[in-house]
Structures are given as structure tokens and as C-alpha cells.
Amino acid sequence: MVVLHLHDALHIGMPDAIQQTLMKVMGWENNINLDAGRNFFELAPISLAKLAQEIAEKFNTRTIRVEGDPEMIVKNVMTSLGNAGADRCVPALGRDDVDAFIFGETDEWESAGYVLDAIKAGRKKALIYIGHMESEQPGMKHLAEQMKEYVTEVPVEFITLPELFWRTDNPVWEFEQLS
């Protein structure tokens, strides 16, 4: 058995293959605004709570985390799947035309603090944490499907990583799937 973790190469391309999969999963292929940035999406107005719920459903995660007013109307988002440090998050949310930043994980002490300060200053801003692995899993699955076209000598299979975290109101542990 050979296990290949071919991940970082997917972020190198233009456009980023992980980002492209986000667009497909969310149905945002026609919402990207390349003039505003390769990861800038213009959405139909939606509440932050509804947007977070849609992301959780489409990414099949129950432990999504959200910072911001649930009733806030979101129109423009920027994304950075996987790890998005404060060096990406803070400048994105510093823009007047960005309502929410969607990402896998970040430096919580910087990014979450920035959003809290922005909200206290009267700005409407939000963060949506999908989870690092959860945010990239659809892109990795897509890669496995593509590899099947080129690697025909051996079977290629994507192994879904179960959600590793659980919530106190829904204590589900999927350890059995790991063995």
C-alpha cells in the first residue's frame, strides 16, 4: 500500500485547485469577481447564520465556528482554505467591500481579535471557520478522481478523513472510521 499526501501542489496553481473545488461545492462558479481578487465572491444577500449553515451542510461538518452577528447580511466574501494566517485574514477584512472571511483555520488570537475590535468599532465583519482538513477535503477528493485518469496501474482511492472534533450539544465521535 502506498499513501500519497499530495496537498501543497494544489495551492500553487492559478487558480488554486482547492479554491476551484470550493466554488463547485458552494455553487459559486458565477460569483467570483476576479477584478476584486482571485478569492473574492459576490453573493446574493444572505444572513451570516444562513451562510454558515449552508457551508456546514455542503462541507459536511458539524463543528463549524462563526464569529459575528448571526443576522448580519453578507454580500461579499473572501476565502482562503486550509491555513489562513492573520496576514491574509486581517487585510481581507480590512477592506470595506468584504463582509466575511471564510477559511479553514487561522491564528485565532490575531484574526478573531481583529474581528472583535472591528465589530466594536461599528464595522460589520465576520469570520467563518470551516476547519483546516474539512475545508480542503473536497479538493483532495477531486485530485484523487483526476489521478485515476493518469495512474491506471494501481487503484487510486480517496480516503475520507472523519470529522475529528465534536460539539458538547452533539457528542459524536467517529473514531471507528479511523481504524
C-alpha positions as CSV (number, residue, x, y, z in Angstrom):
1,M,0.0,0.0,0.0
2,V,1.2,3.5,-0.9
3,V,-0.3,6.5,0.8
4,L,0.3,9.8,-1.1
5,H,-0.4,13.1,0.6
6,L,-0.2,15.4,-2.5
7,H,-1.6,18.5,-1.0
8,D,0.6,21.6,-1.2
9,A,0.8,21.4,-5.0
10,L,-2.9,22.1,-5.3
11,H,-2.5,25.5,-3.7
12,I,0.3,26.5,-6.1
13,G,-1.7,26.6,-9.3
14,M,-3.5,29.6,-10.7
15,P,-6.3,29.2,-10.0
16,D,-5.8,27.3,-6.8
17,A,-7.4,23.8,-7.3
18,I,-8.7,23.7,-3.7
19,Q,-10.3,27.1,-4.3
20,Q,-11.9,25.9,-7.5
21,T,-13.5,23.0,-5.7
22,L,-14.9,25.4,-3.1
23,M,-16.6,27.2,-6.0
24,K,-18.1,24.0,-7.2
25,V,-19.2,22.7,-3.8
26,M,-20.9,26.0,-2.9
27,G,-22.2,26.7,-6.4
28,W,-20.3,29.9,-6.7
29,E,-18.7,29.5,-10.1
30,N,-20.5,32.6,-11.4
31,N,-20.0,34.6,-8.2
32,I,-16.2,35.1,-8.4
33,N,-15.1,38.6,-9.0
34,L,-11.5,38.4,-10.3
35,D,-11.2,42.1,-10.5
36,A,-11.5,42.2,-6.7
37,G,-9.3,39.2,-6.1
38,R,-9.0,35.5,-7.1
39,N,-10.8,34.5,-3.9
40,F,-13.5,37.3,-3.8
41,F,-17.1,36.2,-4.2
42,E,-20.2,38.4,-4.7
43,L,-23.2,36.6,-3.2
44,A,-26.9,37.3,-3.2
45,P,-27.6,38.9,0.2
46,I,-27.8,36.2,2.9
47,S,-27.7,36.3,6.7
48,L,-24.4,35.2,8.3
49,A,-26.3,32.4,10.1
50,K,-27.8,31.0,6.9
51,L,-24.4,31.3,5.0
52,A,-22.7,29.4,7.8
53,Q,-25.4,26.7,7.8
54,E,-25.1,26.3,4.0
55,I,-21.3,25.9,4.3
56,A,-21.6,23.4,7.1
57,E,-24.0,21.3,5.1
58,K,-22.1,21.4,1.9
59,F,-18.8,20.7,3.6
60,N,-20.4,18.0,5.7
61,T,-19.1,19.4,9.0
62,R,-20.9,19.8,12.3
63,T,-18.2,21.8,14.1
64,I,-18.1,25.0,12.0
65,R,-17.4,28.1,14.1
66,V,-18.6,31.6,13.3
67,E,-17.7,35.0,14.7
68,G,-20.1,37.9,14.0
69,D,-23.8,38.8,14.3
70,P,-25.9,35.9,13.0
71,E,-28.4,38.4,11.5
72,M,-25.7,40.4,9.6
73,I,-26.4,40.4,5.9
74,V,-23.4,39.1,3.9
75,K,-22.9,40.1,0.2
76,N,-19.1,39.8,-0.3
77,V,-16.8,37.2,1.0
78,M,-13.2,36.3,0.6
79,T,-11.9,32.8,1.2
80,S,-8.6,31.0,2.0
81,L,-9.0,27.3,2.5
82,G,-6.6,25.4,4.7
83,N,-4.5,27.6,6.9
84,A,-5.0,31.4,6.5
85,G,-3.0,33.3,9.0
86,A,-3.7,36.8,10.1
87,D,-1.5,38.0,7.2
88,R,-4.4,37.0,4.9
89,C,-7.4,37.4,7.2
90,V,-6.8,40.9,8.6
91,P,-6.1,42.6,5.3
92,A,-9.1,40.9,3.7
93,L,-11.4,42.0,6.5
94,G,-9.8,45.5,6.5
95,R,-11.3,46.0,3.0
96,D,-14.6,47.9,3.0
97,D,-16.0,45.6,0.4
98,V,-15.5,42.4,2.4
99,D,-18.2,41.3,4.8
100,A,-16.9,37.9,5.8
101,F,-13.8,35.8,5.5
102,I,-14.2,32.0,5.1
103,F,-11.2,29.8,5.8
104,G,-10.1,26.5,7.3
105,E,-8.1,27.8,10.3
106,T,-6.2,30.9,11.4
107,D,-4.2,32.4,14.2
108,E,-7.2,32.8,16.4
109,W,-5.6,35.3,18.8
110,E,-5.0,37.7,16.0
111,S,-7.8,37.2,13.5
112,A,-10.7,36.7,15.9
113,G,-9.4,39.7,18.0
114,Y,-9.3,41.9,14.9
115,V,-12.9,41.0,14.0
116,L,-14.0,41.7,17.6
117,D,-12.3,45.1,17.5
118,A,-13.8,45.8,14.1
119,I,-17.3,44.9,15.3
120,K,-16.9,47.1,18.5
121,A,-15.8,49.9,16.2
122,G,-19.2,49.6,14.3
123,R,-18.0,47.6,11.3
124,K,-20.0,44.7,10.1
125,K,-17.4,41.9,9.8
126,A,-17.5,38.1,10.3
127,L,-15.3,35.0,10.3
128,I,-16.4,31.5,9.3
129,Y,-14.0,28.7,10.4
130,I,-14.7,25.5,8.4
131,G,-11.7,23.6,9.8
132,H,-8.4,23.1,8.1
133,M,-8.9,19.5,6.9
134,E,-12.6,19.9,6.3
135,S,-12.1,22.9,4.1
136,E,-9.6,21.1,1.8
137,Q,-11.2,17.6,1.7
138,P,-13.4,18.3,-1.4
139,G,-10.3,19.5,-3.3
140,M,-8.4,16.4,-2.3
141,K,-11.2,14.1,-3.3
142,H,-11.2,15.9,-6.7
143,L,-7.5,15.3,-7.0
144,A,-8.0,11.6,-6.4
145,E,-10.6,11.4,-9.2
146,Q,-8.2,13.2,-11.6
147,M,-5.3,10.9,-10.7
148,K,-7.4,7.9,-11.7
149,E,-7.1,9.1,-15.3
150,Y,-3.3,9.1,-15.2
151,V,-2.5,6.4,-12.8
152,T,-4.0,3.2,-14.2
153,E,-1.5,0.6,-13.0
154,V,-2.8,0.6,-9.4
155,P,-6.1,1.5,-7.7
156,V,-6.4,5.2,-6.6
157,E,-8.8,5.8,-3.8
158,F,-9.6,8.9,-1.8
159,I,-9.8,8.1,2.0
160,T,-12.2,10.5,3.7
161,L,-11.0,11.7,7.0
162,P,-13.8,11.7,9.5
163,E,-14.5,14.8,11.5
164,L,-12.1,14.8,14.4
165,F,-14.0,17.2,16.7
166,W,-17.4,17.1,18.3
167,R,-19.7,19.6,20.0
168,T,-21.0,19.4,23.5
169,D,-24.6,19.5,22.3
170,N,-23.9,16.7,19.8
171,P,-21.1,14.5,21.1
172,V,-20.5,12.3,18.0
173,W,-17.1,10.6,17.8
174,E,-16.2,8.9,14.5
175,F,-13.1,7.0,15.8
176,E,-14.3,3.7,14.3
177,Q,-13.8,5.2,10.8
178,L,-10.2,5.8,11.6
179,S,-9.3,2.2,12.1
